[in-house]
Amino acid sequence: MRTVNHKEEYRSDLGVTNNQAESLFSRFKRMYYGQVHRISNEYLLNYANEIAYREDNRRTSNKAQFIDVLSRCLKTTNDNNEWCGYWQRKIIHQEVIWQ
């Protein structure tokens, strides 16, 4: 992992910048203040996945995003779905393992 000290330089000689991370964090903060207003630690991974999806697809059209999300929803089954029973307060604590 490399960082850039912006007090000394904007971009390092190797081409390292912090722009992508700063863009993601600013969009996450705007989502928090503008749409969500409260983020629970239980669902933090879900919010992070949503903002990552939005960041990755920010240049695609709304129609293409809608078709993508709709097709993913239609392919989803209820087997092992963490959102099944959400309204009945069924909370599944899952451990996230990064590979």
N, C-alpha and C positions, 0 to 999 in steps of 0.2 A: 504494500500500500504506500502510495506516495502522496504527499501534500505540498501545497504551495503557500508560502508566507506572503500574503498580499501586500504587506508593508514594504517588502523588498522588491517583489516582482509580480507581474500579472500572470506570466506563464514561464515555466522553467525552460532551460535549454533543451530538455528532453521532450518538451511538448506537453507536460503535465499541467492540467488545470483542474479547478474544483467546480467548474460550471455545471456539469451534469448533476452532481450531488446537490449543489445549491438550488438548482431548478427543481429537483424532486422535493427537497425540503420546503421550498416556498409554496409549491402546489399542495403539499400535505398540510401546511399551515392554513392555506386558503380554504381547503376542504373542511378543516376543523372549525374555522371561524364562520364560514359561509353556509355549510350544509349540515354538519353533524352536531356541533355545539358541545358534544360530550363524547369522549371515546373511553370505553371500558377496556381494562387490561385484558379481559377475557377474549375480546374480539379484535384486539389490536392487530393480529396477523391478518385477519380478514380485511381490515381497513388498509393495511399496507399492501396487500395483494390488489385491492381495488385501485389504489393510487398508482401502483406500478403498471397495471393494465392501462389506465388512462394515460400515463406518461408514455408508454410504448406506442399507443394508438392515437396520439394527439393530432397527428397530421392526416389521419384517414377521415373520410367523410362520415357524417352522422348516420347516413344510410348504411354504409359498410359496417360501422360499429354496431348498429341495431341488428343487422342480419347476423353478425358474428355472435353477439350475446344471445339472440333468440335461438340460433342453431345449437349453441352450447346448452341452453336451458332445455330444449327439446330432446337432446341426447342424454340428459341426466336421469338417473333412476333414483329411487328412494332407498336403495340398498346402501347402508353405511353412510348416510348423508347426515352431516352434523347439524343441519337446520331442521331436520324432522323433529317435531315436538317442541319447537322453539316457543310457541305461544303457550305451551303447557309448562314452561319453565324447566324443560329438560336440558340440562347443561352437560355437555361432553367436554371433558378436559383432555386435550390431546397433546402429546409431546411432539414438538417439531424437531426433526432430525435432519440436518443439512448434510448433503453428500458432496 
